[in-house]
Amino acid sequence: MRIGVLALQGDFEEHCGVLRRLGVEILEVRLPQHLEKLNGLIIPGGESTTIGKLAERFGLLDPLRLRAKSMAMWGTCAGLVFMARDVGMSQPLLGVMDMVVQRNAFGRQVDSFEEDLEIPGIDGGPFHAVFIRAPVISEVGPKVEVLCRLGDGRKVAVREGRLIATSFHPELTRDDRLHRYFLRMAAEAA
């Protein structure tokens, strides 16, 4: 199993740390040739506009779109925004998931929060989720499965085939269950 982590900007090192603890071979992805021979790719949180512009500059947009058709891909926070088809403003997007996203839906950095979430398919009780300037998924297409909602009904985790996206930052906790879930998806897609 070889998992790439898009390492253009953001908290990619935190995802790498979780994957290392799980004994996974990791490749930090910065160029199109780094996408070869991967079983899956994680697109981390950070700043979605910056991630998109750097992906565009390094010639990664089309190769990422192509690989999204054949391997597992997971976007967290800004990675979720980057994977969406629409965010209501002009910025480079992969557009690989049929969802509309509202950026920074909870407000500014000072409005960050944590919440325990029930996520079907994730055994072991609630998942403690960290939301930092997090997006919300406002609309999904017919093939997108909503995995999790906040208590007020807002969608914060979705799956479309081998693609998954979460509004929160699982890599900032000691709980590796979502990373394990993604690794199972990557193994199934291989």
Secondary structure, 3 states (H helix, E strand, C coil): CEEEEECCCCCHHHHHHHHHHCCCEEEEECCHHHHCCCCEEEECCCCHHHHHHHHHHCCCHHHHHHHCCCCEEEEECHHHHHHEEECCCCCCCCCCEEEEEECCCCCCHHHCEEEEECCCCCCCCCEEEEECCCCEEEEECCCCEEEEECCCCCEEEEEECCEEEECCCHHHCCCCHHHHHHHHHHHHHC
